[in-house]
Amino acid sequence: MSIVIDIVGGLFIGGFLMVMALTATNNATTEFFNYNSDAIVQQNLARISQVIQYDLRKMGFGIPENQSHTILDIAQANRLRFLSHLNSDPDCKVNIPAVTTIDNFVDSIEYRILPYDSVDYGDTVIVTYEVSRHIYVSPSYQQTMTVGIIGNPLAFRYLDQVGQPVGSITMTRMVEVTLTAYDPRIVVSTDWVDSRLNDISNAAYRKQELRRLLRASYWRQTRLISKNLKR
């Protein structure tokens, strides 16, 4: 009889330890996912920001001073295009293998913020946006690529020398770039959000909590002063 009790007790303790191990593993996996998803989002925002900053430093390069008012060709909150010489000098030519010519014609770089995808949560729909980059190098080379995905439709602000919004494009001395992103859990699946709302019966509070969960969780803001715009 004691042997049977020992066996049953061993099975019970073993099962209990297995449940504890599985719970710990699940918690560790969740924490690992949350930590790494946060890190990935932050890294992606930093990478997008670096690409944009790298391009903006070329703004107005090689444009004669008497034409500096033409450097900013399009200055909108969701669209930015500026002029530059990208292949006028072998030492600072744009690093694109297909561009092999050297000339003195004006080139351009354009950024556009375009709708990419949406996730429907009933009374709230979140939209993600694509940061599209278009390069034109004379005489005929063009390249369009997606730099990354963000959570805000308006990314650019145009400021004067003291950081105030400008009333005219010709008064621009710096460009402010703001990038936001959602928690990846709410973009990948609706299950995570649903699990946070299932126990809320009050419709008003449920809507308030939904809006809180769906707000952008990450942001990155930089300002770039172009010496060519300051002329």
URUR-V822454 format. One line per field, one symbol per residue. phi: phi as a letter, one per 30 degrees, with the letter a starting at -180 (. if undefined). A space follows every 50 residues. Layout:
phi: ???
//
This chain:
phi: .ddddddddddddddddddddddddddddddddddddddddddddddedd dddeddddeidideedcddceddbbcdcabbbcaccbcbedbdedbedcc dcbcddcabbcbcbecabbccidbbcbcbcccbbccbddadbbbbcdlcb ccdcccbcbddciceccbddddbaccccbbbdeeddddaddddeddcecc cddddddddddddcddcbabbbbbccddddd
//
